[in-house]
Amino acid sequence: MRLKKAAVALILILGLLFPLTAYAGEKWQGTDDLVDRKMEEVAGVTAREPLIDISEGNLGLFIFAAGGFVAGTVFGYYWRKIFCEKAG
């Protein structure tokens, strides 16, 4: 019985470490890729290169961090205004 539990645990651990989807390759594609390609075919247009490419480097991280700072500042200001200051 103990050996059976150990075998099941080992199979579960290996299943989590090595998912079967890694072997799928091009067979299973993301839904967004499939939809984008289909809409390109239907509309007869192709995707253009972005004006500002944030896929390389830290520009995307900087924009995300700056947006988080701005959102946190606005949220904190209105939190103070609504919950901390007394009306009138």
PDB file of N, CA, C and O in Angstrom:
ATOM      1  N   MET A   1       0.824  -1.201   0.000  1.00  0.00           N
ATOM      2  CA  MET A   1       0.000   0.000   0.000  1.00  0.00           C
ATOM      3  C   MET A   1       0.868   1.266   0.000  1.00  0.00           C
ATOM      4  O   MET A   1       0.578   2.249  -0.681  1.00  0.00           O
ATOM      5  N   ARG A   2       1.945   1.197   0.794  1.00  0.00           N
ATOM      6  CA  ARG A   2       2.836   2.346   0.874  1.00  0.00           C
ATOM      7  C   ARG A   2       3.546   2.577  -0.443  1.00  0.00           C
ATOM      8  O   ARG A   2       3.769   3.722  -0.836  1.00  0.00           O
ATOM      9  N   LEU A   3       3.904   1.505  -1.126  1.00  0.00           N
ATOM     10  CA  LEU A   3       4.558   1.606  -2.425  1.00  0.00           C
ATOM     11  C   LEU A   3       3.611   2.199  -3.471  1.00  0.00           C
ATOM     12  O   LEU A   3       4.041   2.948  -4.348  1.00  0.00           O
ATOM     13  N   LYS A   4       2.343   1.868  -3.378  1.00  0.00           N
ATOM     14  CA  LYS A   4       1.348   2.391  -4.314  1.00  0.00           C
ATOM     15  C   LYS A   4       1.180   3.903  -4.138  1.00  0.00           C
ATOM     16  O   LYS A   4       1.076   4.640  -5.118  1.00  0.00           O
ATOM     17  N   LYS A   5       1.155   4.351  -2.895  1.00  0.00           N
ATOM     18  CA  LYS A   5       1.033   5.791  -2.630  1.00  0.00           C
ATOM     19  C   LYS A   5       2.274   6.537  -3.124  1.00  0.00           C
ATOM     20  O   LYS A   5       2.174   7.637  -3.668  1.00  0.00           O
ATOM     21  N   ALA A   6       3.433   5.929  -2.930  1.00  0.00           N
ATOM     22  CA  ALA A   6       4.675   6.558  -3.385  1.00  0.00           C
ATOM     23  C   ALA A   6       4.708   6.641  -4.909  1.00  0.00           C
ATOM     24  O   ALA A   6       5.169   7.637  -5.466  1.00  0.00           O
ATOM     25  N   ALA A   7       4.227   5.607  -5.579  1.00  0.00           N
ATOM     26  CA  ALA A   7       4.194   5.624  -7.046  1.00  0.00           C
ATOM     27  C   ALA A   7       3.247   6.690  -7.564  1.00  0.00           C
ATOM     28  O   ALA A   7       3.560   7.393  -8.525  1.00  0.00           O
ATOM     29  N   VAL A   8       2.081   6.811  -6.922  1.00  0.00           N
ATOM     30  CA  VAL A   8       1.117   7.842  -7.335  1.00  0.00           C
ATOM     31  C   VAL A   8       1.703   9.227  -7.105  1.00  0.00           C
ATOM     32  O   VAL A   8       1.568  10.111  -7.951  1.00  0.00           O
ATOM     33  N   ALA A   9       2.352   9.418  -5.966  1.00  0.00           N
ATOM     34  CA  ALA A   9       2.970  10.715  -5.675  1.00  0.00           C
ATOM     35  C   ALA A   9       4.069  11.035  -6.690  1.00  0.00           C
ATOM     36  O   ALA A   9       4.188  12.175  -7.139  1.00  0.00           O
ATOM     37  N   LEU A  10       4.864  10.040  -7.049  1.00  0.00           N
ATOM     38  CA  LEU A  10       5.931  10.248  -8.021  1.00  0.00           C
ATOM     39  C   LEU A  10       5.363  10.618  -9.392  1.00  0.00           C
ATOM     40  O   LEU A  10       5.883  11.506 -10.067  1.00  0.00           O
ATOM     41  N   ILE A  11       4.302   9.937  -9.794  1.00  0.00           N
ATOM     42  CA  ILE A  11       3.668  10.245 -11.077  1.00  0.00           C
ATOM     43  C   ILE A  11       3.097  11.667 -11.073  1.00  0.00           C
ATOM     44  O   ILE A  11       3.224  12.391 -12.061  1.00  0.00           O
ATOM     45  N   LEU A  12       2.471  12.064  -9.967  1.00  0.00           N
ATOM     46  CA  LEU A  12       1.937  13.427  -9.879  1.00  0.00           C
ATOM     47  C   LEU A  12       3.046  14.475  -9.925  1.00  0.00           C
ATOM     48  O   LEU A  12       2.914  15.494 -10.602  1.00  0.00           O
ATOM     49  N   ILE A  13       4.114  14.228  -9.219  1.00  0.00           N
ATOM     50  CA  ILE A  13       5.232  15.184  -9.214  1.00  0.00           C
ATOM     51  C   ILE A  13       5.847  15.301 -10.603  1.00  0.00           C
ATOM     52  O   ILE A  13       6.107  16.406 -11.079  1.00  0.00           O
ATOM     53  N   LEU A  14       6.077  14.162 -11.253  1.00  0.00           N
ATOM     54  CA  LEU A  14       6.632  14.202 -12.602  1.00  0.00           C
ATOM     55  C   LEU A  14       5.663  14.861 -13.582  1.00  0.00           C
ATOM     56  O   LEU A  14       6.088  15.557 -14.504  1.00  0.00           O
ATOM     57  N   GLY A  15       4.377  14.646 -13.386  1.00  0.00           N
ATOM     58  CA  GLY A  15       3.378  15.288 -14.241  1.00  0.00           C
ATOM     59  C   GLY A  15       3.377  16.796 -14.089  1.00  0.00           C
ATOM     60  O   GLY A  15       3.123  17.521 -15.050  1.00  0.00           O
ATOM     61  N   LEU A  16       3.661  17.272 -12.884  1.00  0.00           N
ATOM     62  CA  LEU A  16       3.728  18.714 -12.671  1.00  0.00           C
ATOM     63  C   LEU A  16       5.031  19.306 -13.196  1.00  0.00           C
ATOM     64  O   LEU A  16       5.060  20.437 -13.682  1.00  0.00           O
ATOM     65  N   LEU A  17       6.106  18.529 -13.092  1.00  0.00           N
ATOM     66  CA  LEU A  17       7.398  19.044 -13.544  1.00  0.00           C
ATOM     67  C   LEU A  17       7.544  19.029 -15.061  1.00  0.00           C
ATOM     68  O   LEU A  17       8.171  19.919 -15.636  1.00  0.00           O
ATOM     69  N   PHE A  18       6.967  18.023 -15.708  1.00  0.00           N
ATOM     70  CA  PHE A  18       7.110  17.873 -17.151  1.00  0.00           C
ATOM     71  C   PHE A  18       5.731  17.800 -17.805  1.00  0.00           C
ATOM     72  O   PHE A  18       5.256  16.713 -18.134  1.00  0.00           O
ATOM     73  N   PRO A  19       5.092  18.945 -17.993  1.00  0.00           N
ATOM     74  CA  PRO A  19       3.745  18.901 -18.575  1.00  0.00           C
ATOM     75  C   PRO A  19       3.772  18.386 -20.008  1.00  0.00           C
ATOM     76  O   PRO A  19       4.738  18.593 -20.742  1.00  0.00           O
ATOM     77  N   LEU A  20       2.706  17.721 -20.383  1.00  0.00           N
ATOM     78  CA  LEU A  20       2.619  17.153 -21.719  1.00  0.00           C
ATOM     79  C   LEU A  20       2.483  18.218 -22.796  1.00  0.00           C
ATOM     80  O   LEU A  20       2.790  17.960 -23.960  1.00  0.00           O
ATOM     81  N   THR A  21       2.031  19.403 -22.427  1.00  0.00           N
ATOM     82  CA  THR A  21       1.867  20.462 -23.424  1.00  0.00           C
ATOM     83  C   THR A  21       3.204  20.932 -23.977  1.00  0.00           C
ATOM     84  O   THR A  21       3.239  21.539 -25.048  1.00  0.00           O
ATOM     85  N   ALA A  22       4.296  20.672 -23.288  1.00  0.00           N
ATOM     86  CA  ALA A  22       5.611  21.073 -23.794  1.00  0.00           C
ATOM     87  C   ALA A  22       5.965  20.297 -25.056  1.00  0.00           C
ATOM     88  O   ALA A  22       6.763  20.765 -25.868  1.00  0.00           O
ATOM     89  N   TYR A  23       5.385  19.125 -25.227  1.00  0.00           N
ATOM     90  CA  TYR A  23       5.676  18.301 -26.393  1.00  0.00           C
ATOM     91  C   TYR A  23       4.716  18.563 -27.549  1.00  0.00           C
ATOM     92  O   TYR A  23       4.854  17.958 -28.613  1.00  0.00           O
ATOM     93  N   ALA A  24       3.753  19.450 -27.357  1.00  0.00           N
ATOM     94  CA  ALA A  24       2.743  19.688 -28.387  1.00  0.00           C
ATOM     95  C   ALA A  24       3.311  20.475 -29.559  1.00  0.00           C
ATOM     96  O   ALA A  24       2.910  20.257 -30.702  1.00  0.00           O
ATOM     97  N   GLY A  25       4.242  21.390 -29.289  1.00  0.00           N
ATOM     98  CA  GLY A  25       4.863  22.182 -30.353  1.00  0.00           C
ATOM     99  C   GLY A  25       3.861  23.079 -31.059  1.00  0.00           C
ATOM    100  O   GLY A  25       3.114  23.812 -30.411  1.00  0.00           O
ATOM    101  N   GLU A  26       3.842  23.023 -32.370  1.00  0.00           N
ATOM    102  CA  GLU A  26       2.954  23.866 -33.174  1.00  0.00           C
ATOM    103  C   GLU A  26       1.527  23.334 -33.223  1.00  0.00           C
ATOM    104  O   GLU A  26       0.631  24.010 -33.730  1.00  0.00           O
ATOM    105  N   LYS A  27       1.311  22.148 -32.708  1.00  0.00           N
ATOM    106  CA  LYS A  27      -0.028  21.567 -32.770  1.00  0.00           C
ATOM    107  C   LYS A  27      -1.024  22.399 -31.969  1.00  0.00           C
ATOM    108  O   LYS A  27      -2.137  22.643 -32.434  1.00  0.00           O
ATOM    109  N   TRP A  28      -0.637  22.837 -30.773  1.00  0.00           N
ATOM    110  CA  TRP A  28      -1.511  23.639 -29.921  1.00  0.00           C
ATOM    111  C   TRP A  28      -0.990  25.063 -29.903  1.00  0.00           C
ATOM    112  O   TRP A  28       0.075  25.333 -29.347  1.00  0.00           O
ATOM    113  N   GLN A  29      -1.727  25.961 -30.501  1.00  0.00           N
ATOM    114  CA  GLN A  29      -1.326  27.361 -30.529  1.00  0.00           C
ATOM    115  C   GLN A  29      -2.246  28.154 -29.610  1.00  0.00           C
ATOM    116  O   GLN A  29      -3.329  27.697 -29.245  1.00  0.00           O
ATOM    117  N   GLY A  30      -1.803  29.329 -29.251  1.00  0.00           N
ATOM    118  CA  GLY A  30      -2.622  30.185 -28.416  1.00  0.00           C
ATOM    119  C   GLY A  30      -3.826  30.713 -29.186  1.00  0.00           C
ATOM    120  O   GLY A  30      -3.776  30.906 -30.401  1.00  0.00           O
ATOM    121  N   THR A  31      -4.895  30.939 -28.455  1.00  0.00           N
ATOM    122  CA  THR A  31      -6.126  31.415 -29.084  1.00  0.00           C
ATOM    123  C   THR A  31      -5.928  32.775 -29.732  1.00  0.00           C
ATOM    124  O   THR A  31      -6.457  33.024 -30.815  1.00  0.00           O
ATOM    125  N   ASP A  32      -5.174  33.660 -29.086  1.00  0.00           N
ATOM    126  CA  ASP A  32      -4.975  34.981 -29.664  1.00  0.00           C
ATOM    127  C   ASP A  32      -4.245  34.904 -30.995  1.00  0.00           C
ATOM    128  O   ASP A  32      -4.564  35.655 -31.917  1.00  0.00           O
ATOM    129  N   ASP A  33      -3.265  34.007 -31.110  1.00  0.00           N
ATOM    130  CA  ASP A  33      -2.567  33.852 -32.394  1.00  0.00           C
ATOM    131  C   ASP A  33      -3.500  33.345 -33.477  1.00  0.00           C
ATOM    132  O   ASP A  33      -3.482  33.838 -34.605  1.00  0.00           O
ATOM    133  N   LEU A  34      -4.314  32.362 -33.135  1.00  0.00           N
ATOM    134  CA  LEU A  34      -5.246  31.808 -34.121  1.00  0.00           C
ATOM    135  C   LEU A  34      -6.263  32.849 -34.581  1.00  0.00           C
ATOM    136  O   LEU A  34      -6.549  32.964 -35.773  1.00  0.00           O
ATOM    137  N   VAL A  35      -6.805  33.603 -33.632  1.00  0.00           N
ATOM    138  CA  VAL A  35      -7.807  34.622 -33.971  1.00  0.00           C
ATOM    139  C   VAL A  35      -7.175  35.736 -34.783  1.00  0.00           C
ATOM    140  O   VAL A  35      -7.765  36.206 -35.756  1.00  0.00           O
ATOM    141  N   ASP A  36      -5.971  36.167 -34.393  1.00  0.00           N
ATOM    142  CA  ASP A  36      -5.296  37.233 -35.143  1.00  0.00           C
ATOM    143  C   ASP A  36      -5.053  36.823 -36.586  1.00  0.00           C
ATOM    144  O   ASP A  36      -5.328  37.591 -37.508  1.00  0.00           O
ATOM    145  N   ARG A  37      -4.538  35.609 -36.788  1.00  0.00           N
ATOM    146  CA  ARG A  37      -4.277  35.152 -38.154  1.00  0.00           C
ATOM    147  C   ARG A  37      -5.562  35.032 -38.970  1.00  0.00           C
ATOM    148  O   ARG A  37      -5.593  35.394 -40.146  1.00  0.00           O
ATOM    149  N   LYS A  38      -6.613  34.526 -38.346  1.00  0.00           N
ATOM    150  CA  LYS A  38      -7.884  34.369 -39.055  1.00  0.00           C
ATOM    151  C   LYS A  38      -8.448  35.737 -39.445  1.00  0.00           C
ATOM    152  O   LYS A  38      -8.928  35.900 -40.567  1.00  0.00           O
ATOM    153  N   MET A  39      -8.400  36.707 -38.560  1.00  0.00           N
ATOM    154  CA  MET A  39      -8.921  38.042 -38.868  1.00  0.00           C
ATOM    155  C   MET A  39      -8.067  38.741 -39.923  1.00  0.00           C
ATOM    156  O   MET A  39      -8.589  39.509 -40.731  1.00  0.00           O
ATOM    157  N   GLU A  40      -6.760  38.482 -39.923  1.00  0.00           N
ATOM    158  CA  GLU A  40      -5.907  39.036 -40.973  1.00  0.00           C
ATOM    159  C   GLU A  40      -6.308  38.482 -42.328  1.00  0.00           C
ATOM    160  O   GLU A  40      -6.359  39.214 -43.317  1.00  0.00           O
ATOM    161  N   GLU A  41      -6.593  37.186 -42.372  1.00  0.00           N
ATOM    162  CA  GLU A  41      -7.020  36.579 -43.634  1.00  0.00           C
ATOM    163  C   GLU A  41      -8.371  37.115 -44.084  1.00  0.00           C
ATOM    164  O   GLU A  41      -8.557  37.413 -45.264  1.00  0.00           O
ATOM    165  N   VAL A  42      -9.312  37.241 -43.159  1.00  0.00           N
ATOM    166  CA  VAL A  42     -10.665  37.702 -43.504  1.00  0.00           C
ATOM    167  C   VAL A  42     -10.632  39.145 -43.981  1.00  0.00           C
ATOM    168  O   VAL A  42     -11.275  39.489 -44.973  1.00  0.00           O
ATOM    169  N   ALA A  43      -9.877  40.002 -43.272  1.00  0.00           N
ATOM    170  CA  ALA A  43      -9.839  41.421 -43.618  1.00  0.00           C
ATOM    171  C   ALA A  43      -8.899  41.711 -44.773  1.00  0.00           C
ATOM    172  O   ALA A  43      -9.008  42.758 -45.411  1.00  0.00           O
ATOM    173  N   GLY A  44      -7.992  40.812 -45.048  1.00  0.00           N
ATOM    174  CA  GLY A  44      -7.053  41.021 -46.139  1.00  0.00           C
ATOM    175  C   GLY A  44      -5.935  41.982 -45.805  1.00  0.00           C
ATOM    176  O   GLY A  44      -5.348  42.583 -46.704  1.00  0.00           O
ATOM    177  N   VAL A  45      -5.631  42.138 -44.532  1.00  0.00           N
ATOM    178  CA  VAL A  45      -4.533  43.011 -44.114  1.00  0.00           C
ATOM    179  C   VAL A  45      -3.538  42.195 -43.294  1.00  0.00           C
ATOM    180  O   VAL A  45      -3.858  41.104 -42.820  1.00  0.00           O
ATOM    181  N   THR A  46      -2.357  42.719 -43.135  1.00  0.00           N
ATOM    182  CA  THR A  46      -1.351  42.068 -42.303  1.00  0.00           C
ATOM    183  C   THR A  46      -0.969  42.994 -41.159  1.00  0.00           C
ATOM    184  O   THR A  46      -1.177  44.206 -41.221  1.00  0.00           O
ATOM    185  N   ALA A  47      -0.414  42.406 -40.127  1.00  0.00           N
ATOM    186  CA  ALA A  47      -0.012  43.183 -38.959  1.00  0.00           C
ATOM    187  C   ALA A  47       1.190  44.048 -39.298  1.00  0.00           C
ATOM    188  O   ALA A  47       2.082  43.637 -40.040  1.00  0.00           O
ATOM    189  N   ARG A  48       1.199  45.258 -38.741  1.00  0.00           N
ATOM    190  CA  ARG A  48       2.341  46.160 -38.919  1.00  0.00           C
ATOM    191  C   ARG A  48       3.248  46.096 -37.709  1.00  0.00           C
ATOM    192  O   ARG A  48       2.850  45.623 -36.644  1.00  0.00           O
ATOM    193  N   GLU A  49       4.438  46.561 -37.874  1.00  0.00           N
ATOM    194  CA  GLU A  49       5.360  46.659 -36.753  1.00  0.00           C
ATOM    195  C   GLU A  49       4.879  47.764 -35.815  1.00  0.00           C
ATOM    196  O   GLU A  49       4.355  48.772 -36.288  1.00  0.00           O
ATOM    197  N   PRO A  50       5.040  47.608 -34.510  1.00  0.00           N
ATOM    198  CA  PRO A  50       4.610  48.655 -33.575  1.00  0.00           C
ATOM    199  C   PRO A  50       5.477  49.908 -33.707  1.00  0.00           C
ATOM    200  O   PRO A  50       6.640  49.827 -34.102  1.00  0.00           O
ATOM    201  N   LEU A  51       4.908  51.055 -33.377  1.00  0.00           N
ATOM    202  CA  LEU A  51       5.665  52.304 -33.436  1.00  0.00           C
ATOM    203  C   LEU A  51       6.795  52.306 -32.416  1.00  0.00           C
ATOM    204  O   LEU A  51       7.915  52.722 -32.715  1.00  0.00           O
ATOM    205  N   ILE A  52       6.492  51.837 -31.211  1.00  0.00           N
ATOM    206  CA  ILE A  52       7.511  51.736 -30.171  1.00  0.00           C
ATOM    207  C   ILE A  52       7.583  50.278 -29.758  1.00  0.00           C
ATOM    208  O   ILE A  52       6.628  49.745 -29.194  1.00  0.00           O
ATOM    209  N   ASP A  53       8.695  49.633 -30.030  1.00  0.00           N
ATOM    210  CA  ASP A  53       8.852  48.216 -29.728  1.00  0.00           C
ATOM    211  C   ASP A  53       9.314  48.054 -28.287  1.00  0.00           C
ATOM    212  O   ASP A  53      10.434  48.435 -27.946  1.00  0.00           O
ATOM    213  N   ILE A  54       8.454  47.489 -27.437  1.00  0.00           N
ATOM    214  CA  ILE A  54       8.813  47.304 -26.031  1.00  0.00           C
ATOM    215  C   ILE A  54       9.108  45.837 -25.720  1.00  0.00           C
ATOM    216  O   ILE A  54       9.183  45.454 -24.553  1.00  0.00           O
ATOM    217  N   SER A  55       9.273  45.026 -26.746  1.00  0.00           N
ATOM    218  CA  SER A  55       9.518  43.607 -26.508  1.00  0.00           C
ATOM    219  C   SER A  55      10.947  43.328 -26.051  1.00  0.00           C
ATOM    220  O   SER A  55      11.198  42.284 -25.449  1.00  0.00           O
ATOM    221  N   GLU A  56      11.864  44.208 -26.313  1.00  0.00           N
ATOM    222  CA  GLU A  56      13.245  44.023 -25.885  1.00  0.00           C
ATOM    223  C   GLU A  56      13.642  45.151 -24.944  1.00  0.00           C
ATOM    224  O   GLU A  56      13.168  46.280 -25.078  1.00  0.00           O
ATOM    225  N   GLY A  57      14.491  44.846 -24.018  1.00  0.00           N
ATOM    226  CA  GLY A  57      14.974  45.853 -23.089  1.00  0.00           C
ATOM    227  C   GLY A  57      14.017  46.054 -21.932  1.00  0.00           C
ATOM    228  O   GLY A  57      13.135  45.231 -21.688  1.00  0.00           O
ATOM    229  N   ASN A  58      14.201  47.160 -21.220  1.00  0.00           N
ATOM    230  CA  ASN A  58      13.438  47.425 -20.008  1.00  0.00           C
ATOM    231  C   ASN A  58      12.397  48.524 -20.181  1.00  0.00           C
ATOM    232  O   ASN A  58      11.838  48.997 -19.191  1.00  0.00           O
ATOM    233  N   LEU A  59      12.125  48.938 -21.413  1.00  0.00           N
ATOM    234  CA  LEU A  59      11.158  50.008 -21.622  1.00  0.00           C
ATOM    235  C   LEU A  59       9.764  49.587 -21.166  1.00  0.00           C
ATOM    236  O   LEU A  59       9.062  50.377 -20.534  1.00  0.00           O
ATOM    237  N   GLY A  60       9.350  48.360 -21.474  1.00  0.00           N
ATOM    238  CA  GLY A  60       8.041  47.882 -21.050  1.00  0.00           C
ATOM    239  C   GLY A  60       7.922  47.840 -19.535  1.00  0.00           C
ATOM    240  O   GLY A  60       6.882  48.210 -18.991  1.00  0.00           O
ATOM    241  N   LEU A  61       8.968  47.395 -18.843  1.00  0.00           N
ATOM    242  CA  LEU A  61       8.976  47.367 -17.390  1.00  0.00           C
ATOM    243  C   LEU A  61       8.893  48.773 -16.819  1.00  0.00           C
ATOM    244  O   LEU A  61       8.183  49.004 -15.840  1.00  0.00           O
ATOM    245  N   PHE A  62       9.611  49.714 -17.421  1.00  0.00           N
ATOM    246  CA  PHE A  62       9.560  51.091 -16.946  1.00  0.00           C
ATOM    247  C   PHE A  62       8.166  51.679 -17.111  1.00  0.00           C
ATOM    248  O   PHE A  62       7.663  52.343 -16.204  1.00  0.00           O
ATOM    249  N   ILE A  63       7.539  51.444 -18.255  1.00  0.00           N
ATOM    250  CA  ILE A  63       6.192  51.974 -18.487  1.00  0.00           C
ATOM    251  C   ILE A  63       5.214  51.369 -17.486  1.00  0.00           C
ATOM    252  O   ILE A  63       4.366  52.082 -16.950  1.00  0.00           O
ATOM    253  N   PHE A  64       5.317  50.066 -17.226  1.00  0.00           N
ATOM    254  CA  PHE A  64       4.450  49.405 -16.266  1.00  0.00           C
ATOM    255  C   PHE A  64       4.660  49.975 -14.860  1.00  0.00           C
ATOM    256  O   PHE A  64       3.689  50.222 -14.145  1.00  0.00           O
ATOM    257  N   ALA A  65       5.913  50.186 -14.460  1.00  0.00           N
ATOM    258  CA  ALA A  65       6.216  50.722 -13.141  1.00  0.00           C
ATOM    259  C   ALA A  65       5.734  52.165 -13.007  1.00  0.00           C
ATOM    260  O   ALA A  65       5.197  52.548 -11.968  1.00  0.00           O
ATOM    261  N   ALA A  66       5.925  52.960 -14.055  1.00  0.00           N
ATOM    262  CA  ALA A  66       5.469  54.354 -14.008  1.00  0.00           C
ATOM    263  C   ALA A  66       3.945  54.412 -13.920  1.00  0.00           C
ATOM    264  O   ALA A  66       3.398  55.226 -13.175  1.00  0.00           O
ATOM    265  N   GLY A  67       3.262  53.559 -14.671  1.00  0.00           N
ATOM    266  CA  GLY A  67       1.805  53.508 -14.591  1.00  0.00           C
ATOM    267  C   GLY A  67       1.335  53.086 -13.215  1.00  0.00           C
ATOM    268  O   GLY A  67       0.354  53.627 -12.705  1.00  0.00           O
ATOM    269  N   GLY A  68       2.014  52.132 -12.605  1.00  0.00           N
ATOM    270  CA  GLY A  68       1.670  51.707 -11.249  1.00  0.00           C
ATOM    271  C   GLY A  68       1.881  52.821 -10.242  1.00  0.00           C
ATOM    272  O   GLY A  68       1.084  52.981  -9.318  1.00  0.00           O
ATOM    273  N   PHE A  69       2.946  53.593 -10.411  1.00  0.00           N
ATOM    274  CA  PHE A  69       3.187  54.728  -9.520  1.00  0.00           C
ATOM    275  C   PHE A  69       2.088  55.770  -9.646  1.00  0.00           C
ATOM    276  O   PHE A  69       1.575  56.264  -8.642  1.00  0.00           O
ATOM    277  N   VAL A  70       1.729  56.104 -10.877  1.00  0.00           N
ATOM    278  CA  VAL A  70       0.675  57.101 -11.098  1.00  0.00           C
ATOM    279  C   VAL A  70      -0.661  56.605 -10.537  1.00  0.00           C
ATOM    280  O   VAL A  70      -1.363  57.351  -9.854  1.00  0.00           O
ATOM    281  N   ALA A  71      -1.010  55.354 -10.821  1.00  0.00           N
ATOM    282  CA  ALA A  71      -2.273  54.800 -10.317  1.00  0.00           C
ATOM    283  C   ALA A  71      -2.275  54.751  -8.793  1.00  0.00           C
ATOM    284  O   ALA A  71      -3.292  55.064  -8.175  1.00  0.00           O
ATOM    285  N   GLY A  72      -1.157  54.366  -8.171  1.00  0.00           N
ATOM    286  CA  GLY A  72      -1.072  54.328  -6.717  1.00  0.00           C
ATOM    287  C   GLY A  72      -1.184  55.709  -6.093  1.00  0.00           C
ATOM    288  O   GLY A  72      -1.807  55.875  -5.044  1.00  0.00           O
ATOM    289  N   THR A  73      -0.585  56.694  -6.734  1.00  0.00           N
ATOM    290  CA  THR A  73      -0.673  58.058  -6.227  1.00  0.00           C
ATOM    291  C   THR A  73      -2.113  58.566  -6.275  1.00  0.00           C
ATOM    292  O   THR A  73      -2.605  59.126  -5.296  1.00  0.00           O
ATOM    293  N   VAL A  74      -2.780  58.379  -7.390  1.00  0.00           N
ATOM    294  CA  VAL A  74      -4.172  58.815  -7.524  1.00  0.00           C
ATOM    295  C   VAL A  74      -5.056  58.054  -6.543  1.00  0.00           C
ATOM    296  O   VAL A  74      -5.901  58.656  -5.882  1.00  0.00           O
ATOM    297  N   PHE A  75      -4.875  56.740  -6.441  1.00  0.00           N
ATOM    298  CA  PHE A  75      -5.672  55.931  -5.529  1.00  0.00           C
ATOM    299  C   PHE A  75      -5.459  56.378  -4.086  1.00  0.00           C
ATOM    300  O   PHE A  75      -6.420  56.521  -3.330  1.00  0.00           O
ATOM    301  N   GLY A  76      -4.199  56.600  -3.701  1.00  0.00           N
ATOM    302  CA  GLY A  76      -3.897  57.045  -2.343  1.00  0.00           C
ATOM    303  C   GLY A  76      -4.478  58.414  -2.035  1.00  0.00           C
ATOM    304  O   GLY A  76      -4.961  58.650  -0.927  1.00  0.00           O
ATOM    305  N   TYR A  77      -4.434  59.317  -3.005  1.00  0.00           N
ATOM    306  CA  TYR A  77      -4.986  60.657  -2.788  1.00  0.00           C
ATOM    307  C   TYR A  77      -6.486  60.581  -2.517  1.00  0.00           C
ATOM    308  O   TYR A  77      -6.980  61.183  -1.563  1.00  0.00           O
ATOM    309  N   TYR A  78      -7.200  59.848  -3.347  1.00  0.00           N
ATOM    310  CA  TYR A  78      -8.644  59.769  -3.161  1.00  0.00           C
ATOM    311  C   TYR A  78      -9.016  58.900  -1.961  1.00  0.00           C
ATOM    312  O   TYR A  78     -10.064  59.127  -1.357  1.00  0.00           O
ATOM    313  N   TRP A  79      -8.204  57.927  -1.598  1.00  0.00           N
ATOM    314  CA  TRP A  79      -8.446  57.135  -0.396  1.00  0.00           C
ATOM    315  C   TRP A  79      -8.389  58.052   0.828  1.00  0.00           C
ATOM    316  O   TRP A  79      -9.244  57.979   1.711  1.00  0.00           O
ATOM    317  N   ARG A  80      -7.380  58.905   0.868  1.00  0.00           N
ATOM    318  CA  ARG A  80      -7.245  59.846   1.970  1.00  0.00           C
ATOM    319  C   ARG A  80      -8.417  60.810   1.991  1.00  0.00           C
ATOM    320  O   ARG A  80      -8.969  61.111   3.049  1.00  0.00           O
ATOM    321  N   LYS A  81      -8.787  61.283   0.832  1.00  0.00           N
ATOM    322  CA  LYS A  81      -9.857  62.265   0.738  1.00  0.00           C
ATOM    323  C   LYS A  81     -11.194  61.667   1.166  1.00  0.00           C
ATOM    324  O   LYS A  81     -11.993  62.345   1.812  1.00  0.00           O
ATOM    325  N   ILE A  82     -11.446  60.414   0.816  1.00  0.00           N
ATOM    326  CA  ILE A  82     -12.733  59.790   1.115  1.00  0.00           C
ATOM    327  C   ILE A  82     -12.794  59.282   2.544  1.00  0.00           C
ATOM    328  O   ILE A  82     -13.792  59.506   3.229  1.00  0.00           O
ATOM    329  N   PHE A  83     -11.756  58.603   3.013  1.00  0.00           N
ATOM    330  CA  PHE A  83     -11.854  57.892   4.282  1.00  0.00           C
ATOM    331  C   PHE A  83     -11.179  58.594   5.464  1.00  0.00           C
ATOM    332  O   PHE A  83     -11.504  58.287   6.611  1.00  0.00           O
ATOM    333  N   CYS A  84     -10.264  59.513   5.226  1.00  0.00           N
ATOM    334  CA  CYS A  84      -9.511  60.099   6.336  1.00  0.00           C
ATOM    335  C   CYS A  84      -9.943  61.512   6.699  1.00  0.00           C
ATOM    336  O   CYS A  84      -9.982  61.861   7.878  1.00  0.00           O
ATOM    337  N   GLU A  85     -10.263  62.317   5.717  1.00  0.00           N
ATOM    338  CA  GLU A  85     -10.655  63.692   6.001  1.00  0.00           C
ATOM    339  C   GLU A  85     -12.136  63.759   6.355  1.00  0.00           C
ATOM    340  O   GLU A  85     -12.968  63.073   5.762  1.00  0.00           O
ATOM    341  N   LYS A  86     -12.438  64.587   7.318  1.00  0.00           N
ATOM    342  CA  LYS A  86     -13.827  64.775   7.726  1.00  0.00           C
ATOM    343  C   LYS A  86     -14.469  65.782   6.797  1.00  0.00           C
ATOM    344  O   LYS A  86     -13.851  66.781   6.432  1.00  0.00           O
ATOM    345  N   ALA A  87     -15.713  65.521   6.413  1.00  0.00           N
ATOM    346  CA  ALA A  87     -16.429  66.425   5.529  1.00  0.00           C
ATOM    347  C   ALA A  87     -16.822  67.704   6.310  1.00  0.00           C
ATOM    348  O   ALA A  87     -17.212  67.643   7.476  1.00  0.00           O
ATOM    349  N   GLY A  88     -16.708  68.854   5.631  1.00  0.00           N
ATOM    350  CA  GLY A  88     -17.181  70.100   6.193  1.00  0.00           C
ATOM    351  C   GLY A  88     -16.183  70.708   7.091  1.00  0.00           C
ATOM    352  O   GLY A  88     -16.429  71.775   7.654  1.00  0.00           O
TER     353      GLY A  88
END
